[in-house]
Amino acid sequence: MPSTKRFQHVIETPEPGKWELSGYEAALPITEKSNPLTQDLDKADAEQIVRLLGQCDAEIFQEEGQIMPTYQRLYSESVLTTMVQVAGKVQEVLKEPEGGLVVLSGGGTSGRMAFLMSVSFNQLMKGLGQKPLYTYLIAGGDRSVVASREGTEDSALHGIEELKKVAAGKKRVIVIGISVGLSAPFVAGQMDYCMDNPAIFLPVLVGFNPVNMARCGASYLAVSSFSRSCCSSLRNDPIEDWSSTFRQIAERMQKLQEKQEAFVLNPAIGPEGLSGSSRMKGGSATKILLETLLLAAHKTVDRGIAASQRCLLEILRTFERAHQVTYSQSPKIAALMKQASSSLEKKGRVYLVGWQTLGIIAIMDGVECIHTFGADFQDVRGFLIGDHSDMFNQKAELINQGPQFCFSQEDFLTSILPSLTEIDTVVFVFTLDDNLIEVQTLVEQVKEKTANIQALAHSTVGQSLPTPLKKLFPSIISIMWPLLFFEYEGNFIQKFQHELSTKWILNTVSTGAHVLLRKILQNHMLDLRIRNSKLFWRALTMLQRFSGQPKARCIETLLQVIHFPQPLSDDIRASPISVHIQTAHKKEQVSCRHLVIQQTFSESFACRRNSAWYWVYKAQ
């Protein structure tokens, strides 16, 4: 497939290389593979971690190469063509908004990204005096935006029921389903339902694996059949509460794409820097791809013209610049990482306090540390400063739900500020267009409690931080952006750059802080908790990767640890995966760290005393 090398890009990225290690990884989807760049991430210091994760983020913008010509990339002609076509469909709704709706949907990080983008584009439309046309769906409802509720994405029926509610009475609905690994049943069910109701719905699937790597949802599992199966065949098992597999649904969409009745946008962006941690590169690429597509639709429809590849590329290049500008601050990012890690090591907390949509980015980063690193919800927490009254679909879902659902300015002032200690770290995230008097007042209050404060401040050329505020911070990550455009949509490009840059920095800091705390082995999550079917399969893959045992033995160990002390029976072995996940969810000790330690105590343990997992055990 032809690429777009005729276009001049901003950053130089290395030629795409081999994306899998030898052996078991060949059968894994790209999003679950180990990135060769970071295979020794656990041995890196803070400065090296920033450099390595920055290189992984740069892979989003890589062109097709001679080594991997079969994978389409973000800049591939086929991907850009599909983006133009989808932008055209969005324009049709914008031109005739009565009865129209654009739904962004996903589970976990993908759902939070759907929330963020629906908020942004509704703000854009309101600013133009237009009626907002965007809404979002997230598996588990609004509580999943601000808290970790990973098991909710495993139901296709749940996804369909939620879609029916928001689409009731609408005449034309574009449903953009986001599933980074092409694995979430919540999204699969919605895509299937849309194809069955083409008079109203147009489905658009966004993910970052080839369709033939689309995975199953929760399926039935028997050890005997598992030992005879390969990973690729299991990925095509039926979703537990649905009649189709994710792969079958995606393949059906590809066929309908020829008639523009469905679309699949799935460029390869390479494995995550932290294996399987789709909150990072997957979340960033989702934001880049969809904001480019949707903003192009808005910019061109206002001019009365069709979206074009050139318009898309102009916007994509601004995101490339964001990468370059962000990682030019690597030394200060590394210093913040060390400070955050020091607080966590001393049993302190890290609070990320962001203004406007930067607060949403802060909330996302904190929430996602819970299932990624087995962190307590209080370890890394984000707060949103500013009005959020019209952001949520069902704000009532968040009221009086417990401390893990607290995220507002009032919550920070009443619940966090009084209990701050000198071992806590507070990071303030804002732009110089925000209310700096409000920023200064809050910083002064926090500084009475802890000296460990940092700022991440975004400015535009010509702006400068007021001296009284600047003097309050021992260190500031100051990101200065060039002027882009003066028209209204151009301001949103700058806003999107601020958000993406903030996401990259906070993801790098929180990931690196946990790496320094020895929460990973090589580039794998040690304390990953089994909360949904995707994490179940990931745990199994890690078990196989580090124990070197056959698949049947690994699944046996996995089920033994999950159901301990109850002995395994044939009935347990034959149960749906949802049963195993529900059991694991109730047990705090069921993590990948404990799973592989259990596997290590096999009859061959003595032969593997020099293995990495032996020393993991010794550290317990």
C-alpha positions as CSV (number, residue, x, y, z in Angstrom):
1,M,0.0,0.0,0.0
2,P,1.4,3.4,-0.9
3,S,2.5,5.7,2.0
4,T,2.7,9.5,2.3
5,K,6.4,10.1,2.4
6,R,5.9,12.9,-0.1
7,F,4.7,15.0,2.8
8,Q,7.3,16.7,5.1
9,H,6.9,15.6,8.7
10,V,8.2,17.3,11.8
11,I,10.0,14.6,13.9
12,E,12.4,11.9,12.7
13,T,11.3,8.5,14.0
14,P,13.4,5.3,13.5
15,E,12.5,2.9,10.7
16,P,9.9,0.4,12.0
17,G,11.6,-2.7,13.3
18,K,10.6,-6.1,14.4
19,W,7.7,-5.8,16.8
20,E,7.8,-9.2,18.5
21,L,10.2,-11.3,20.5
22,S,10.8,-14.8,19.4
23,G,8.5,-17.7,20.4
24,Y,5.1,-17.0,22.0
25,E,4.9,-13.4,21.0
26,A,4.4,-14.1,17.3
27,A,0.8,-15.1,18.0
28,L,0.0,-12.0,20.1
29,P,-1.8,-8.9,18.8
30,I,0.4,-5.9,18.3
31,T,-1.1,-4.1,21.3
32,E,-0.1,-6.9,23.6
33,K,3.4,-7.5,22.4
34,S,6.5,-6.4,24.3
35,N,8.2,-3.4,22.7
36,P,11.9,-4.2,22.0
37,L,12.8,-0.6,22.8
38,T,11.8,-1.1,26.5
39,Q,12.7,-4.7,27.2
40,D,15.1,-3.5,29.9
41,L,12.8,-0.7,31.3
42,D,13.0,-2.1,34.8
43,K,16.8,-1.4,34.8
44,A,16.5,2.2,33.6
45,D,16.9,5.3,35.6
46,A,14.5,8.2,35.5
47,E,16.2,10.0,32.6
48,Q,16.4,6.8,30.6
49,I,12.7,6.0,31.3
50,V,11.7,9.4,29.8
51,R,13.8,8.8,26.7
52,L,12.5,5.3,26.1
53,L,8.8,6.1,26.6
54,G,9.3,9.2,24.4
55,Q,10.7,6.9,21.7
56,C,7.7,4.6,22.0
57,D,5.3,7.6,21.6
58,A,7.2,8.6,18.5
59,E,6.2,5.3,16.9
60,I,2.7,6.6,16.5
61,F,4.0,8.8,13.7
62,Q,6.2,6.2,12.0
63,E,5.6,5.7,8.3
64,E,5.4,2.3,6.6
65,G,8.7,0.6,6.2
66,Q,10.3,-2.1,4.2
67,I,10.6,-4.4,7.2
68,M,6.8,-4.4,8.0
69,P,5.0,-3.4,4.8
70,T,1.9,-5.4,5.7
71,Y,0.9,-3.1,8.6
72,Q,-1.0,0.1,7.7
73,R,0.1,3.2,9.7
74,L,-1.4,6.5,10.7
75,Y,0.0,8.1,7.6
76,S,-0.8,5.3,5.2
77,E,-2.9,6.3,2.2
78,S,-5.6,3.8,3.1
79,V,-6.0,5.2,6.6
80,L,-6.0,8.8,5.5
81,T,-8.6,7.9,2.8
82,T,-10.9,6.3,5.4
83,M,-10.4,9.3,7.7
84,V,-11.6,11.6,4.9
85,Q,-14.6,9.4,4.3
86,V,-15.6,9.4,8.0
87,A,-15.1,13.2,8.2
88,G,-17.5,13.5,5.2
89,K,-20.1,11.5,7.1
90,V,-19.7,13.7,10.2
91,Q,-20.1,16.7,7.9
92,E,-23.5,15.3,6.7
93,V,-24.7,15.4,10.3
94,L,-23.3,18.9,10.9
95,K,-25.1,20.2,7.8
96,E,-28.4,18.7,8.9
97,P,-28.2,18.6,12.7
98,E,-31.8,18.1,13.4
99,G,-32.2,14.5,14.7
100,G,-28.4,13.9,14.3
101,L,-26.0,12.6,16.9
102,V,-22.3,11.6,17.1
103,V,-21.6,9.0,19.8
104,L,-18.1,8.3,21.1
105,S,-18.0,5.0,23.0
106,G,-15.5,2.8,24.8
107,G,-14.5,1.1,28.0
108,G,-11.8,2.1,30.4
109,T,-9.3,4.5,28.9
110,S,-11.1,4.4,25.6
111,G,-14.3,5.5,27.3
112,R,-12.6,8.3,29.2
113,M,-11.2,9.5,25.9
114,A,-14.7,9.4,24.5
115,F,-15.8,11.5,27.4
116,L,-13.0,14.0,26.9
117,M,-13.5,14.4,23.2
118,S,-17.3,14.8,23.5
119,V,-16.8,17.5,26.0
120,S,-14.3,19.3,23.7
121,F,-16.4,19.2,20.6
122,N,-19.6,20.2,22.3
123,Q,-17.6,23.2,23.7
124,L,-16.5,24.0,20.2
125,M,-20.0,23.9,18.8
126,K,-21.4,26.0,21.7
127,G,-18.7,28.6,21.0
128,L,-19.9,28.8,17.4
129,G,-23.5,29.3,18.5
130,Q,-24.4,25.8,17.4
131,K,-26.4,23.1,19.2
132,P,-24.0,20.4,20.6
133,L,-24.3,17.1,18.7
134,Y,-21.8,14.9,20.6
135,T,-22.3,12.5,23.4
136,Y,-20.2,9.7,25.0
137,L,-20.8,6.2,26.3
138,I,-18.4,4.5,28.8
139,A,-18.8,1.0,30.1
140,G,-20.1,1.2,33.6
141,G,-21.5,4.7,33.2
142,D,-20.2,8.0,34.5
143,R,-18.6,6.5,37.6
144,S,-16.1,4.8,35.3
145,V,-14.9,8.2,34.2
146,V,-13.4,9.0,37.6
147,A,-12.9,5.5,39.1
148,S,-11.4,2.2,38.0
149,R,-14.3,-0.2,37.1
150,E,-12.6,-2.5,34.5
151,G,-15.0,-5.4,34.5
152,T,-17.9,-3.4,32.9
153,E,-16.6,-3.6,29.4
154,D,-17.2,-7.3,29.0
155,S,-20.9,-7.2,28.1
156,A,-22.0,-6.6,24.6
157,L,-25.6,-6.4,25.7
158,H,-24.8,-3.6,28.2
159,G,-23.2,-1.7,25.3
160,I,-26.3,-2.0,23.1
161,E,-28.7,-1.0,25.9
162,E,-26.7,2.1,26.6
163,L,-26.6,3.0,22.9
164,K,-30.3,2.6,22.6
165,K,-30.9,5.0,25.4
166,V,-28.8,7.9,24.0
167,A,-30.0,7.3,20.4
168,A,-33.7,7.2,21.2
169,G,-35.6,9.5,18.8
170,K,-32.6,10.3,16.6
171,K,-32.8,10.0,12.9
172,R,-29.0,9.7,12.0
173,V,-26.4,8.5,14.5
174,I,-22.7,8.0,13.9
175,V,-21.3,5.6,16.5
176,I,-17.5,5.7,16.9
177,G,-16.6,2.6,18.9
178,I,-13.1,2.8,20.4
179,S,-11.3,-0.4,21.4
180,V,-7.5,-0.1,21.3
181,G,-6.9,-3.9,21.0
182,L,-10.1,-4.6,19.1
183,S,-11.2,-6.6,22.1
184,A,-14.0,-4.9,24.2
185,P,-17.4,-6.7,24.0
186,F,-19.1,-3.4,25.1
187,V,-18.0,-1.9,21.7
188,A,-18.4,-5.0,19.6
189,G,-22.1,-5.3,20.5
190,Q,-22.7,-1.7,19.5
191,M,-21.0,-2.1,16.2
192,D,-23.0,-5.2,15.5
193,Y,-26.3,-3.5,16.4
194,C,-25.5,-0.5,14.2
195,M,-24.9,-2.8,11.2
196,D,-28.3,-4.4,11.8
197,N,-30.0,-1.0,11.8
198,P,-28.4,0.9,8.9
199,A,-31.3,3.3,8.4
200,I,-30.3,5.1,11.5
201,F,-26.8,4.0,12.6
202,L,-23.3,4.3,10.9
203,P,-20.7,2.4,12.9
204,V,-17.0,3.5,12.9
205,L,-14.5,1.1,14.7
206,V,-11.3,2.6,16.0
207,G,-8.4,0.4,17.3
208,F,-4.7,-0.4,16.7
209,N,-4.5,-4.0,15.7
210,P,-5.1,-5.6,12.2
211,V,-8.6,-7.1,12.0
212,N,-7.2,-10.6,11.9
213,M,-5.8,-9.9,15.4
214,A,-9.1,-8.9,16.9
215,R,-9.7,-10.8,20.1
216,C,-12.5,-12.6,21.8
217,G,-14.5,-11.3,24.7
218,A,-15.2,-13.5,27.6
219,S,-15.5,-17.1,26.4
220,Y,-15.8,-20.6,27.8
221,L,-12.6,-22.3,28.6
222,A,-11.6,-25.9,29.3
223,V,-8.0,-26.8,30.1
224,S,-8.1,-29.8,27.9
225,S,-9.3,-27.9,24.8
226,F,-7.0,-25.0,25.7
227,S,-3.9,-27.2,25.6
228,R,-4.8,-28.1,22.0
229,S,-5.5,-24.5,20.9
230,C,-3.3,-21.7,19.9
231,C,-3.8,-18.1,21.0
232,S,-5.1,-17.0,17.6
233,S,-8.0,-19.4,17.6
234,L,-9.0,-18.4,21.1
235,R,-9.1,-14.8,20.0
236,N,-11.9,-15.8,17.7
237,D,-14.1,-17.4,20.4
238,P,-17.7,-16.0,20.8
239,I,-18.3,-13.1,23.2
240,E,-20.0,-14.6,26.2
241,D,-23.4,-12.8,25.9
242,W,-23.3,-12.4,22.1
243,S,-23.4,-14.7,19.1
244,S,-20.4,-13.3,17.2
245,T,-16.7,-12.8,17.8
246,F,-15.1,-9.4,17.7
247,R,-13.2,-10.5,14.6
248,Q,-16.3,-11.6,12.8
249,I,-17.9,-8.2,13.6
250,A,-14.8,-6.3,12.4
251,E,-14.6,-8.3,9.2
252,R,-18.3,-7.6,8.5
253,M,-17.6,-3.9,8.9
254,Q,-14.7,-4.1,6.5
255,K,-17.0,-5.6,3.8
256,L,-19.5,-2.8,4.4
257,Q,-16.8,-0.2,4.1
258,E,-16.7,-0.7,0.4
259,K,-20.2,0.8,0.3
260,Q,-19.3,3.3,3.1
261,E,-21.9,1.8,5.4
262,A,-19.3,1.0,8.1
263,F,-15.7,2.0,8.6
264,V,-12.7,0.5,10.4
265,L,-9.8,2.8,11.4
266,N,-7.0,0.6,12.7
267,P,-3.5,1.8,12.0
268,A,-0.7,0.0,13.7
269,I,1.3,2.1,16.2
270,G,3.5,-0.6,17.7
271,P,3.5,-2.2,21.1
272,E,3.2,-0.1,24.3
273,G,6.3,0.9,26.2
274,L,4.8,-0.9,29.2
275,S,3.5,-4.1,27.6
276,G,-0.3,-4.0,27.2
277,S,-0.7,-0.7,28.9
278,S,-3.1,0.8,26.4
279,R,-3.7,3.9,28.5
280,M,-0.5,5.2,27.1
281,K,0.2,5.0,23.3
282,G,-3.2,3.6,22.6
283,G,-5.0,6.4,24.4
284,S,-2.8,9.0,22.8
285,A,-3.2,7.6,19.3
286,T,-7.0,7.5,19.8
287,K,-7.0,11.2,20.7
288,I,-4.7,12.1,17.8
289,L,-6.7,10.2,15.2
290,L,-10.2,11.2,16.2
291,E,-9.5,14.8,17.0
292,T,-7.8,15.2,13.7
293,L,-10.7,13.6,11.8
294,L,-13.4,15.5,13.7
295,L,-11.7,18.9,13.7
296,A,-11.1,18.5,9.9
297,A,-14.8,17.9,9.5
298,H,-15.7,21.1,11.4
299,K,-13.1,23.3,9.8
300,T,-14.0,22.4,6.3
301,V,-17.8,22.3,6.7
302,D,-17.7,25.9,8.0
303,R,-16.0,26.8,4.7
304,G,-18.5,24.9,2.6
305,I,-15.9,22.4,1.3
306,A,-15.1,18.7,1.7
307,A,-12.5,17.4,4.1
308,S,-9.2,16.5,2.4
309,Q,-6.0,14.6,3.2
310,R,-4.1,17.9,3.2
311,C,-6.4,19.3,5.9
312,L,-5.9,16.1,7.9
313,L,-2.1,16.3,7.5
314,E,-2.0,19.9,8.6
315,I,-3.6,18.9,11.9
316,L,-1.5,15.7,12.3
317,R,1.6,17.7,12.0
318,T,0.6,19.8,14.9
319,F,0.4,16.7,17.0
320,E,3.9,15.7,15.9
321,R,5.1,19.1,17.0
322,A,3.5,18.5,20.3
323,H,5.7,15.4,20.7
324,Q,8.8,17.4,19.9
325,V,7.9,20.3,22.2
326,T,6.9,18.0,25.1
327,Y,10.0,15.8,25.2
328,S,12.3,18.8,24.9
329,Q,11.5,19.1,28.7
330,S,12.8,15.6,29.4
331,P,15.2,16.6,32.2
332,K,12.4,18.3,34.2
333,I,10.0,15.4,33.5
334,A,12.6,13.0,34.9
335,A,13.0,15.2,38.0
336,L,9.2,15.2,38.6
337,M,9.2,11.4,38.2
338,K,11.8,11.0,40.9
339,Q,9.9,13.3,43.2
340,A,6.6,11.3,42.6
341,S,8.4,8.0,43.2
342,S,10.0,9.3,46.4
343,S,6.5,10.3,47.8
344,L,5.0,6.9,46.9
345,E,8.0,5.1,48.4
346,K,7.5,7.0,51.7
347,K,3.8,6.0,51.6
348,G,2.8,9.6,50.6
349,R,0.4,10.6,47.9
350,V,0.7,12.2,44.5
351,Y,-2.1,14.7,43.6
352,L,-2.5,16.0,40.1
353,V,-4.6,19.2,40.1
354,G,-5.6,20.4,36.6
355,W,-7.7,23.3,35.3
356,Q,-10.5,22.7,32.8
357,T,-10.0,19.7,30.5
358,L,-6.4,19.3,31.8
359,G,-8.1,18.2,35.0
360,I,-9.8,15.4,33.0
361,I,-6.4,14.3,31.8
362,A,-5.2,14.4,35.5
363,I,-8.1,12.3,36.6
364,M,-7.5,9.7,33.9
365,D,-3.9,9.3,34.8
366,G,-4.6,8.7,38.5
367,V,-7.5,6.3,37.9
368,E,-5.5,4.2,35.4
369,C,-2.6,3.6,37.9
370,I,-5.0,1.5,40.0
371,H,-5.4,-1.5,37.6
372,T,-2.0,-0.9,35.9
373,F,0.2,-1.1,39.0
374,G,-2.2,-2.4,41.6
375,A,-2.1,1.0,43.2
376,D,-4.5,2.2,45.9
377,F,-7.0,4.7,44.6
378,Q,-5.4,7.3,46.9
379,D,-1.8,6.9,45.6
380,V,-2.1,9.0,42.5
381,R,-5.3,11.1,42.2
382,G,-6.4,13.7,39.8
383,F,-8.7,16.7,40.4
384,L,-10.5,19.0,38.1
385,I,-10.6,22.7,38.9
386,G,-13.4,24.6,37.1
387,D,-17.0,24.2,36.1
388,H,-18.0,20.6,35.1
389,S,-21.7,21.0,35.5
390,D,-22.5,20.2,31.8
391,M,-19.8,17.6,31.2
392,F,-21.4,14.4,32.5
393,N,-24.4,12.5,31.1
394,Q,-25.6,11.4,34.6
395,K,-23.8,13.5,37.2
396,A,-26.1,12.1,39.8
397,E,-24.2,8.8,39.5
398,L,-21.2,10.5,41.1
399,I,-22.8,12.1,44.1
400,N,-22.3,10.4,47.5
401,Q,-20.7,7.4,46.0
402,G,-17.6,7.3,48.2
403,P,-14.1,8.9,48.4
404,Q,-12.9,7.3,45.2
405,F,-15.5,9.3,43.2
406,C,-14.3,12.6,44.5
407,F,-12.6,14.7,41.9
408,S,-13.8,18.4,42.1
409,Q,-12.2,21.5,43.4
410,E,-14.5,21.4,46.4
411,D,-13.4,17.8,47.1
412,F,-9.8,18.8,47.0
413,L,-10.3,21.7,49.4
414,T,-12.4,19.7,51.9
415,S,-11.0,16.2,51.7
416,I,-7.4,16.5,50.6
417,L,-6.0,19.8,51.6
418,P,-6.5,19.4,55.4
419,S,-4.7,16.1,55.4
420,L,-1.8,16.9,53.2
421,T,1.6,16.1,54.6
422,E,5.2,17.0,53.9
423,I,5.8,13.7,52.1
424,D,3.0,14.3,49.6
425,T,3.6,15.7,46.1
426,V,1.1,18.1,44.4
427,V,1.4,18.9,40.7
428,F,-0.5,21.9,39.3
429,V,-1.4,21.7,35.6
430,F,-2.7,24.8,33.9
431,T,-2.4,27.2,31.0
432,L,-1.6,30.9,31.3
433,D,-5.1,31.6,29.9
434,D,-6.6,30.1,33.1
435,N,-7.4,32.1,36.2
436,L,-3.9,32.6,37.6
437,I,-5.1,34.4,40.7
438,E,-7.1,31.2,41.5
439,V,-4.0,29.1,40.7
440,Q,-1.9,31.2,43.0
441,T,-4.4,31.1,45.9
442,L,-4.5,27.3,45.8
443,V,-0.8,26.9,45.5
444,E,-0.2,29.1,48.5
445,Q,-2.7,27.0,50.5
446,V,-0.9,23.8,49.5
447,K,2.5,25.1,50.2
448,E,1.6,25.6,53.8
449,K,1.3,21.8,54.0
450,T,4.1,20.5,51.7
451,A,7.1,21.9,49.9
452,N,6.8,19.2,47.2
453,I,4.9,21.2,44.7
454,Q,5.5,21.3,40.9
455,A,3.9,23.1,38.0
456,L,3.2,22.0,34.5
457,A,2.3,25.3,32.7
458,H,1.3,25.8,29.1
459,S,1.8,29.2,27.5
460,T,1.8,30.7,24.0
461,V,4.6,32.8,22.6
462,G,4.4,36.2,24.2
463,Q,2.9,35.0,27.5
464,S,4.9,34.8,30.8
465,L,4.1,33.4,34.2
466,P,3.5,36.2,36.7
467,T,6.5,36.6,39.0
468,P,4.7,36.0,42.3
469,L,3.3,32.7,41.1
470,K,6.6,31.7,39.5
471,K,8.4,32.2,42.8
472,L,6.1,29.7,44.6
473,F,7.4,26.8,42.6
474,P,10.8,25.2,43.1
475,S,10.5,23.7,39.6
476,I,8.2,24.3,36.6
477,I,7.8,22.3,33.5
478,S,7.1,25.2,31.2
479,I,5.7,24.3,27.7
480,M,5.7,27.2,25.3
481,W,3.7,26.8,22.1
482,P,3.9,28.8,18.9
483,L,0.9,30.7,17.6
484,L,-1.0,28.5,15.2
485,F,-4.2,29.9,13.8
486,F,-6.4,32.8,14.7
487,E,-9.7,31.3,13.7
488,Y,-11.8,29.7,16.4
489,E,-11.0,26.0,15.4
490,G,-7.3,26.9,15.6
491,N,-7.7,27.6,19.2
492,F,-8.9,24.1,19.7
493,I,-5.9,22.7,18.0
494,Q,-3.8,24.5,20.6
495,K,-6.1,23.1,23.3
496,F,-5.7,19.6,22.0
497,Q,-1.9,20.1,22.0
498,H,-2.0,21.1,25.6
499,E,-4.0,18.0,26.5
500,L,-1.9,15.6,24.6
501,S,1.3,17.1,26.0
502,T,-0.1,16.9,29.5
503,K,-1.1,13.3,28.9
504,W,2.3,12.3,27.7
505,I,4.0,13.9,30.7
506,L,1.7,12.6,33.4
507,N,1.7,9.1,31.8
508,T,5.5,9.1,31.8
509,V,5.8,10.4,35.3
510,S,3.3,8.0,36.9
511,T,4.6,5.0,34.9
512,G,8.2,5.9,35.6
513,A,7.5,6.4,39.3
514,H,6.1,2.9,39.6
515,V,9.0,1.5,37.5
516,L,11.4,3.0,40.0
517,L,9.4,1.3,42.8
518,R,10.1,-2.0,41.1
519,K,6.5,-2.5,40.0
520,I,7.4,-4.1,36.7
521,L,9.7,-6.8,35.4
522,Q,11.4,-6.0,32.1
523,N,8.5,-4.1,30.6
524,H,5.6,-6.1,32.1
525,M,3.1,-5.2,34.8
526,L,3.8,-7.2,37.9
527,D,0.8,-6.1,39.9
528,L,-1.8,-6.2,37.2
529,R,-5.2,-7.2,38.6
530,I,-7.5,-9.5,36.7
531,R,-10.6,-7.3,36.3
532,N,-11.9,-8.3,32.8
533,S,-11.4,-10.8,30.0
534,K,-8.6,-8.7,28.4
535,L,-6.6,-8.7,31.6
536,F,-7.3,-12.4,32.1
537,W,-5.6,-13.2,28.8
538,R,-2.8,-10.8,29.5
539,A,-2.1,-12.5,32.8
540,L,-2.0,-15.9,31.1
541,T,0.4,-14.6,28.5
542,M,2.7,-13.2,31.2
543,L,2.6,-16.5,33.0
544,Q,3.6,-18.3,29.9
545,R,6.3,-15.7,29.0
546,F,8.1,-15.8,32.3
547,S,7.6,-19.4,33.5
548,G,8.4,-21.1,30.1
549,Q,5.7,-23.7,30.9
550,P,3.2,-25.1,28.4
551,K,-0.2,-23.3,27.9
552,A,-2.1,-26.0,29.7
553,R,0.1,-25.8,32.7
554,C,-0.2,-22.0,32.8
555,I,-4.0,-22.1,32.7
556,E,-4.1,-24.7,35.4
557,T,-1.9,-22.5,37.6
558,L,-4.0,-19.4,36.8
559,L,-7.2,-21.1,37.8
560,Q,-5.6,-22.6,41.0
561,V,-4.5,-19.2,42.2
562,I,-7.9,-17.6,41.4
563,H,-10.0,-20.2,43.1
564,F,-7.6,-21.1,46.0
565,P,-8.3,-22.7,48.5
566,Q,-11.1,-24.4,46.6
567,P,-9.7,-27.4,44.7
568,L,-10.1,-27.3,40.9
569,S,-12.9,-29.4,39.6
570,D,-14.0,-30.1,36.1
571,D,-17.0,-27.8,36.6
572,I,-14.7,-24.9,37.6
573,R,-12.4,-25.6,34.6
574,A,-15.4,-25.5,32.2
575,S,-16.9,-22.3,33.7
576,P,-17.2,-19.1,31.6
577,I,-14.2,-16.8,32.0
578,S,-16.6,-14.3,33.6
579,V,-16.9,-16.7,36.6
580,H,-13.1,-16.7,37.0
581,I,-12.9,-12.9,36.7
582,Q,-15.6,-12.4,39.3
583,T,-13.7,-14.7,41.7
584,A,-10.4,-13.0,41.1
585,H,-11.9,-9.6,41.5
586,K,-12.8,-10.4,45.2
587,K,-9.2,-11.4,46.0
588,E,-6.6,-8.8,46.4
589,Q,-3.8,-11.3,46.2
590,V,-4.6,-12.4,42.7
591,S,-2.1,-10.4,40.6
592,C,0.5,-11.3,38.0
593,R,3.2,-11.1,40.7
594,H,1.5,-13.8,42.7
595,L,0.5,-15.9,39.7
596,V,4.0,-16.3,38.5
597,I,5.4,-16.9,42.0
598,Q,2.9,-19.7,42.3
599,Q,4.1,-21.1,38.9
600,T,7.7,-20.8,40.0
601,F,7.0,-23.3,42.8
602,S,6.7,-26.2,40.4
603,E,8.8,-29.3,40.3
604,S,11.3,-27.5,38.2
605,F,11.8,-24.6,40.6
606,A,15.2,-25.7,41.7
607,C,16.4,-25.7,38.1
608,R,15.3,-22.0,37.7
609,R,16.8,-20.4,40.8
610,N,18.6,-18.0,38.6
611,S,15.4,-16.8,36.8
612,A,14.1,-13.3,37.3
613,W,11.0,-14.7,39.0
614,Y,13.0,-16.4,41.7
615,W,14.3,-13.0,42.7
616,V,10.8,-11.5,42.5
617,Y,9.8,-14.2,45.0
618,K,12.8,-13.5,47.2
619,A,11.7,-9.8,47.4
620,Q,8.3,-10.6,48.8
